[in-house]
Amino acid sequence: MRNFLLILLLAISLQSFGQKNYRIEKCIWSITPPAAYSARVDNFEKIVKAGETYIKKQKNDGVTLSTDDTVLFSLAKTDSVQMNIVLASYKNNESIEQYTLKGYAEILGEYLETHPKDNSPKNTVNVLVRELVIDKMKFYLIRKTTNYTVEKYSYTSDYYVAEIEGKEFSITAIYDNEFDKQKIEKAVLESTFK
């Protein structure tokens, strides 16, 4: 009996040790990262500056740069550099206010389906947009699978998007195999909001 209690206590502590909590406005989001995924150090500043430079080169069309993007985490599989990553963030998004969350998800899905075809017509792109609920929170999943027909390779990008207190909360996952897909999906779908 003592051994059973010790094992139970150890299992509970290991589960809570792996769980991470993040504040999104007044909400607390809890997620247990997928096994074998660890924090990834990214140079987000470089990416943001590249985006700002691109927008400045375009004609002035009233676009306002967001100054409050918050990256909650970036995780990567330990043996992966570009694929098998998970990123969570939240930010202001006037498109959600203008088009509603559903409208924004549909517009994003249409964009993702048509945009890559311009770059390489040999690739096939499939996009799925569907509503789902994660712990009583409504999300839209935009799933884009890109098949490189010449290279015989494919990868999938999942973009989970929700609205929390007027801000866009998103979880982005990129994976190239079924095993990692299942691990990432399990972590995201079992996450909780308080």
Disulfide bonds with the S-S distance in Angstrom:
none
